[in-house]
């Protein structure tokens, strides 16, 4: 039996890059083959195809071409990956047509929840943004936040748009609460606007700015969800502190799926998400008192740590990759 793996081959910015997932595939294959009762009469093997384009980015063209090549050459029984949303969607449509299962740690977007047709055979083993949205719903019910919520997210419309899709889960799920209005605005580059402009946040810092369409102007909703890079969040919170929004009347939730803002520069020391070693640190620390970071939790079952150590050893030996602890093993 053959597993066809379609993942980014080299680009370690993706959580599901092959140097991270490959060690687990090797360990799983060896474990299955060591037990004759699991697949009697069969041996499990894997073949690999890259979902990267020539620039090293996840590609909605390269991934399905790799999947077709693997299908024709090896007749696999199942597919593992892709993880990127725009790569996973066309491959999942092909595998559904071929009546083959696809397992992925990615494909978090809300659209993959529809199991009626094209994604019926797609199984997501990792986080889904629908569940993130459901968490937001529970928070609003628990604290009786029933009027308005603001979504602020970074989106350059390039690559896999992770912040856009993270915000999508909240955008779709929060309106299921009766009478709740959700306003979404996009973080831009270039210092648009100025302090006091109700349609811009961050302009005076000369960095990112937030602009929204109709419904964004006027009073800021008391509950704000932010999806962006850690440095962008810090700049936004510095501006929010200048605008008087961090004194306790507003709740800021930072969506940090894999805990990037908490990863220290000197492993394994945790990072202070507000700290950059500049003169803004005192204000940033005060501003971050208004921020709650939402991230996925590492497993706590007793089997996890020994497995992680075996994974690190496999990565070093066969992929020349030094994996760290954490939701995403960093190089």
N, C-alpha and C positions, 0 to 999 in steps of 0.2 A: 504494500500500500504506500502511496506517495502523497506527501503534503507539499503543496505549492505555496511558497512564501513570497509575497510581494510587499516590499518595504523599502524605505530610503536606505541606500547602501552605505553612504559615508556621512551624511549631514547629521551631526550630533545635536543640532538644535531641536530635533524632533524627539519626543519621549520614546517613540517606537522605532528609532533607528536600528538597523540591523546589528551593529555592535552591542546594543543593549538587549535586543530580543533574541539574537542568535544563540547566545549561551543557554537561554531557557529552552529553546527549540532542541538543541543538542542534548541537554539533560533529559527533557521529556521523551525524546526518541529513544535514548538509551534505557530509560526506566521502563518504557513499554516493551521494548525488545527483550529485556531481562526477565519478563514475566510471560511464560508460555500460555498462561490461562487467559490473558487479555485478548490476544489476537491469534488464536491457535491456527497454525498453518500459514501465517503471514509474518513478514518483517516490515517494519515501518522505516521509511526513509524520507528525506526532504530534498527539494530542489528550490533554487532561489532565483528571483527576478527583481530587478531594481525598479522602484517607482519614481526615481529621480530623473529630471531632465539634464541637459548639458550644463546647466548652471547649479546643479546640486539641489534643486528645489522639488518638492512633491509636484507631480505632473499628472493632470487629468488625461493626457495623451499617452505618456510613457507607461503608466500603470496598466491600463487595459491592454495595450500592445504586449506588455510582458506577460500578462495573464493569458492572453490568447496563445502566445508562443509556448508557454508552459503547458497549457491544455493540449495543444497539438503534439508536442514532443514527448510528454510524459504521462498523459491521461491521469491526472491526480484524482484522489478520492475526496479531497477537501482543500480549501485555501485558508492561509493565515495571512491577514492583512488584506489591503493596505490600512493604514491608520488615519492618514490625512483625509479630511472630508471630501474634497474635490477629487481625490484619487480613488477613494473607497466607493463612491457612488456608482461610477460606470462599471467597476469590477464587480460590485455586488449585483448589478443588473445582469451582467454576463453569467455569473455563477448561478443566479436564480434561473436563467434560461437553460443552463446546463444541468439543473437540478443537483447542484453541489453545494454543500454548506460552506459558509465563510465565517471565520472567527477573527475578531479584531479587538485590540485594546483601545482603538480610537473610534472614529466615526461617531463622535459625540453629538452631532447636530440633531435637532428635533425631528427632522424629516425621516431619519432612520427608525423612528418609533413605529412607523406604519408597516405592519407585518402582513397586510392583506395581499400585496402583490409582489412588487419588485424587490423588497427587502425581507421577504418571508423567511429566507434561509440564512439571514445575517444575524450572527450572535455577537453582542458586544460584551467583552469580559472586563472592560474598564469603565470609567465614569461616563455618565450620560448627562447632558445639560438639562434634560427634562427633570431628572431627579434634583438637580440644583434649583430649578424653578419651583419644584414642590417644597424644597426646604424654605425658600422665600415665602411661599404661601403659609407654611406653618409658623414662621416668624411673625407675619402680619396678623395671623389669628391669635397667636399667643399674646402679643402686645397691643392688640386692637388697633392696628394701623389700617384704617379702612378708607382713607380718602384719596391720597396721591402718593406716587413713588416716582423717583427719577432714576433713569439708567444712563450712565455716562460711560462710553466705551471708545477705545481706539480702533480705528479702521482705515487702513491705507488701500484697501481693495487689492492687496497683493498676497501672494502665497496662499496660506490656508486660513487666514482671517480668524485666528483663535479667539480674539476678544469679542469679535462680532458674534460668533456662534455661542460663546459663553453667555453673552447678554441675551441671545435669542431665547434660551431656556426660561429666563425670568420674564422676558417680554410676552411669551406665550402663556405661561402659567399664572402669573400674577393677576391678569384680568379675570380669571375664574372666580376671584373674590368679588362678591357683589358690590357694585358702586365704586370699585377702586379704579382710579385713572392712572395709567402709566405713561410717562413722558420720556422719550429717549432722545439723547443728543450725542453727537460724535466729536471725539477729540481730534483736533487738527494740528498742523504744524505751522509755525510762522508768527506766533504772537498776534493773533487777531483780536481786535477790540482793546479795551482799556478798563482799568478798575472803575467800577460804577456802571459799566454797560451791563444791563440785566441779561443780555444775550451772550455774554462772554465771560468765561472764568479762566484766569491764568494769563491774560494778555500782557499784564504789566511785568511779568517775569521774563518776557522775551522768548518763551518756550512754547509749550503746548497751549492751546486755547480750546474752549468748548463752545460750540455754536449749535443751536437747535432751530427747528422750524416753528410753526405755529404751536402754541401751547407751552413753549419753553420760557417765554418772557414772563416777568412778574415774579411773584414770590416763589422761592425754591421750596419744593416739597420737603417735608421733614425727614423722609427716608430716602437715602441716596445710595445706589449701587454703582460701584466703579470697576470697570474691567479694562486694564491697561498694564503696561510694564511698571515695575516698581519705581523707577526714577520718575516716570510721568505722574504716578500717584503722589509722590512727595511734592512735586511742583504744584499739583492741584491743591493739595492740603495746605501748603504754604499760602497760596492765594485765598483759600477758604478761611484760613486764620486771619488774614488781613481784612476779609469781608465780615468778620464776626460770626462765622457759621460753625465754629468749633467749641462753643461755650456750653454745650449740653442740650440745645434745642433741636439739634439735627443729629441723626444717626447715619454714619457712613459705613457701608459694608464693602470691603475690598475683596473681589473675587480673584483668588490666587490658587488656581486649580492644583498645581503641583508644589506650592509653597516656595516659589522663587524668591519672594521678598524675605524669607526667613532663613535662607541659605547663607552662612557666613563665609567671609573671604578666607578664613583660616579654619578649615574643617578640623574637628566637628563642632567648633564654636557656633552657636546660633547667631544669626544676624539681627541687629536692631534695625528694623525696617526704615526708621526715620534718620539713621545716622549716615553721614557722608564725610565727616571730618571737616566741614566748612563752617562759616559763620552763621549759617542758617540753622544749624543743628538745634540750638535751644528752642527756637520757634517751631521747628518741625516736630520736636518731641512733644511740645504742648499740643500741637495740632493733631498728632496721632493718638492722643487720648480719646478722640472722638471716633476712632476707626476700629472696627472689628474685622479681622481677617478670616475669611472663609476658605478653607482648603480641605482637600481630602486627607483622610487619616490613614496612616500606615497600619497594616495588619498587626494584631497583638497576639495571635495564636502562637503556641510554643514552637511550631514547625517553621515559622517564618524566618527567624534569625539564622538557624543552620542552613536553610535553603539559600538565603542571601549570601552567606559565606561561600557556599559551593558555586553560586552564580559568579561571584567575584573571581574565584579561582579559574573558572571556565573562561571568563572574559579575558583574563590576563594571558592564559595559556594559548588560546585559539584565536583571539581577536586583537591581541596587543592593546587592550583597552582596560584602563584602571577605573573600576566602578566604585562609587561611593554609596554610603547609606542614603536613604531618602526616597521620596516618591519617584524621583527621576535620578538614576545613578549618573552623577556628573563626572566628566573627565578630569 
